[in-house]
Amino acid sequence: MASMNWSHLETFIAIARAGSLTGAAHLLGTDQTTVGRRLNTLEADLRQKLFKRSKAGFLLTEAGERVLTDAQAVNTRLSRMIDDLADPDRGAEGIVRLFGNTWTLARLASRGLDALTARHPGLELRMSGRLPPAPLHGETTLALWFDAAARRPDIAYPLANVPYAAYCAADRTVTHDRWVMFRDDDADGPSFARVVERHIGVDRRIVLTATDASILAEAIRGGAGIGMLPTAVGDATRGIVRDDSCANPIERVLHLHLDPAIADLRRAQVVARWLLDAVEPALAATPIRADLPA
């Protein structure tokens, strides 16, 4: 049997998680051809078929289920090795990747990162703003999403209630039939756009959609239309004001996505605690503490 290549196992985990070569390529930030080649090589090395190809996607075989369990265990052991070798006097050490909406990460980055990195000088936090699913990496990974369903093996822990309100330009007259909207049509869970549409009624024209609150805030300030924004963004943006006459405020639950296998790692706990403390001032949110991992 040929020597095992970790990138091939990582690719295998991504296919199991995404259910397709295309989805796995997106998770890994590579192309579908590379994903297919790595899978073929891994199956040849193991002399086993790891997936059944079907109309529903790539389904794990019995052998694939066993390999997935072992591959995830290897990934967890690598993370624990970093924890075990860390100097307890230096605090948490290692890389933690944090994924989420750009506006969410931008607000969090201004709240307590200086104190966090001072207490844990060996900790490196890597933020990436992009829509789910988050890319797969060997490092400890946490993600913050509103509507996305947790992907295997992650669990989505309710983190905070984040308030949204309707905003319009302060110095321009905009009719209540013109709206700008978050584009979340590909969300795995309930679509926030559809929630907003129920609040504002069907006789409204959507003139712009965007994936980030800062883009919508600028469009609202320019008079493109009215829009629902997180109040932490809307209240801090000059040139726009709340307009509660056209839509009632809404709360969204922000979830922390985390693999239970790494939830007890010191660096994962440190970042999770920082997030819980930072969401209230950064996002004008009400923290939810009961369901977070210990």
N, C-alpha and C positions, 0 to 999 in steps of 0.2 A: 504494500500500500504506500502511495506517495506521502511525503510529509504534508501536514495540514497547514493551510494558509489561513490566517485569521480573517483577512479581507473576504475570503470566500464564505466563511461562517457568518460574518457580519452581513454579507449580501443575502445569505439564506434567511437570517432573522428578519431582514427588511422585507423579503418576499412574503414570509409568513405573516408579517404584520400588515402589509399592504394588500395582499391577495392577488397581486399582478406584477409583471415585470416593469410595466410603466410606473406603477405606484412606488415600487421599490427604488427605481431609478430616481424618482422625485425625492424620496426620503434620504437617499445617499448622496444626492447632488451629482449624479453621473448620468450616463446614457443607457438606454435599454439594451443595446448590444453588449455592453460590458457586463451588465447584470446577467444576461442570458449566458454569456461565456463563463462567468464565474460559477453559476449554478451547474452548468454542464460539467465543468472540471471537478466540482465538489462531488457530484453524483458519481462521476467516473472513479474518483479517488476512493469513495466509500463503497462503490459497487452496489449502490442502492438508489432506487427512485424515491426522492424525498417529497415529491408533489404529484398529485393527480391533476392533469390539465382538463378543465371543464368549462362550460359556458359561464359558470358562476365564478370562475377565476382559478387560482392555484390553491388546491386543497391539500393539506398535509396527509401523507401516507402514515401508516403505523410507524415505519422507520423514521419518517420526518418528525413525528411527534417526539420520539426519543431523542433525536438529534437536537431539536429545539430546546428541550429541557436541559440537555447538557451544555449547549452553546450559551444559553442564558446564564447558567450556573458559572461558566467560565468568565463571562462578562462581569458577573457580580463578584467573583473571587478577585479579579484584577482590581476592582474598585476597593475591595476590602484590604487588599495588600497595601494600597497607598495609605489607607487609614491606619493600619497596623504599624507602618514604618514611620508615621509622622511623629514629630517631637511634641509631646503633650504640652510643653511650655510655650510652644509657638502658636497654639490654637489650631483650628481646622486648616488642612492643607489640601491642595489639588485643584483640579479644574471642575467648575460647575457651569453647565450651559443652561441658560434661561431663555425660553422662547415665549413670544406673545405678540400682541398688537403693538405696533411701534409707539403709539401715543401712550399706552400703558407703561411700557418700559422706560420711555422718556421721562414720565412723571416719577416713576420709582427711582430712577437714577439720581434724582435730586434730593432723595430722602435717606440720609444715614449711611451712604456708601463709604464716606470718609471714616466714620467710626467703625464700620464693619471691617474694612481693610486694615485699619490700625490695630484692631483686636486680633485679626487673623492675617498676618502678613504673608503667609504661605498660600492663601486662598486666591484663586483667579476666577473671576466671574465673567463669563462670555455671554453677552446679550445678543439676541438676533430677533428682529421684528419681521415676522412673516406669518401668513395664514397657515392653519393646520392642514395636514399633519406635519408635525415638526420633523426635520431630518434626523436620521438615526446616527448616533455617535457612541463611541466606546466610553466617553466620559459620563460622569453623573449628570443626568439631564432632568430639569424641571420645566414645566410649561404652564402658562396662564392663558386660559381660553374661557370665553363666555358661553358659546353655543356648541362647541365641538364635543362629540362623544369621545370618551377615553379609548385609546387604542391598546390592544393587548401588548404587554401585560399591565399597563398603567391603570390606576384608579384615579377618578376625578374627585377631589376633596373640595367641598364648598369653602371658599376662602373669605369672601366679603360680598355684601350687597352694594352695588355701585349705582348711584342715582343719575338719571338722564332727564333732560328737560328740552323744550322747544326753544330755539333761538332765531332771531332775525337781525338784520342790519340796524344799527342804531340811528343812522342818518339817511336811510333810504326807505322808500315806501315799497313794500313787497306784498302782493296779494297772497291770500292764504291758500291759493290753489297751486302755487309753485313751491316744490320741495326738492331738497337734496337729501340723499339717502346713503346709508352704508350698503356696500355691495357684499352680501354674504350668501348669495344663492347657492354656493357650493358647501355651505356649512352642513356638517353631519347631523346636528341637532336642530332644534327649532330656529327658524329664521327670524332674526331681529327685524329685518325689513318688513316681514309680514306682520309682526307684532305692531310696528309703528303704523302700518297701513290700516290696521283695524282701529287704531286710535284716531287717525286723521280723516278716515272716510275714503270712499272709493272715487269721489269726484275731484281728485287731486292729481296734478301733473308732476311726474318725476323728471326733473331737468338735468340732474347729475347724480351719478353714483360713484362712490369711492370706497377704498378699503381702510382708510385711516382718518381719524377724527380731525387731525390738523388740516387735512385737505378740505374737509367739509367746512371747518371753521372759517377758512379763508374764502371759500365760495359764498358762505353766508354773509361775511363782512363785505364782499363785493356786490351783494345784492342779487345773487343768482336765485336765491330762494330761502325758504325756512327749513330748518333741519333739527333733528334730535341729536344732541351732543351730551357726552358725559359732563356733568356740571363742573367737574374739576378743570376741564378744558374750556367750556363755554364761559364760565365766570372769569377765567383768567385771560380771555382773548379780548383785546381792545376793539371797540367798534361794533360789538354785537351785544344784544340784550335779550333777556328771557321774554318769551311771548307765550304765557300760559293760557291765553285765550283761544289758541288754535289746537292745543293738545295737552293732555294731562301729563305730569311727570311720570317716568317709568323707572323701575329698579331692575337691574340685571345681576344675576349671580355670577361672580367671577370664580372659576374653579382652578385649583392647583392640581395639575396632572403629574403623577409620580408613581414610579414602579415600587411596589411594596418591598421588593427584594433589596432596595437600596435606601429605603426610608430611614433606617437607623444609622446610616453612615453619618459621621460627624459633620462633614461639609454639607450634606443634604439638609440636616437638621438646622445647622446654622443659617443657611440661606432661607429655609422655610420660616424660621422664627423672624428673620429680618423682614421677609415679605409680610408676615402677619402684623408686625409693628408699623411697617411703612404704608400699607394700603389706606389706612384711615386718613393721615395727612396728605398723602400723595393723590389719592383718588376721591377724596371726600366720601369715603366708603364706611360702612358699618362692618367691622370684622366679624366673621363667624368662626368661633374657636373650637366648637365641640367635636368636629369630625376630622381634624387634622391628625396626621400620623404622630405617634409618640416620638 
